[in-house]
Amino acid sequence: MTHPCLSCGACCATFRVAFHWSEADPALGGPVPAALTEPLDPHRLVMRGTRSLPSRCTALDAEIGVRAGCTIYPSRPSVCREVEAAWEHGRPSPQCDRARTAHGLAPLQPGDWAWREAANEGWPDDGDHDRDPPTPAPPLAA
């Protein structure tokens, strides 16, 4: 089973992706490719394709609801890194639910993560309950 984001992509085709300009400034260590951004205001940039509706990030390589990937995943903006899939960490995500619903997809449910729990069975119980077990490789979707 794969991460639900790899068959979704709805968040990348629903929301404006705005972030501080420094994230696209290589001199400041900004990883986001500047060529994929455009100015929003004096302090923020947006990913191309997300400034107006309909929104679809230029870095999204997807057929929404079927397959999804981010062409700049390791270099994506901080706002993309902060988006959580609903129930991925045991809590709802209204943002994820809104994006999925906007594209005719059912909201994720806790059971959509059962494969992950099964993959973590047998994780050694060393008494460190504050530490999460290792997870599969991150998805290629924002």
Buried (B, 14 or more C-beta within 10 A) or exposed (E): EEBBBBBBBBBBBBBBBBBBBEBBBEEEEBBBBEEBBBEBEEEBBBBBBBBEEEBBBBBBBBEBBEBBBBBBBEBBBEBBEEBBBBBBEEEBBEBBBBBBEBBEBEBBEEEBBEBBEEBEEEEEEEEEEEEEEEEEEEBBBB
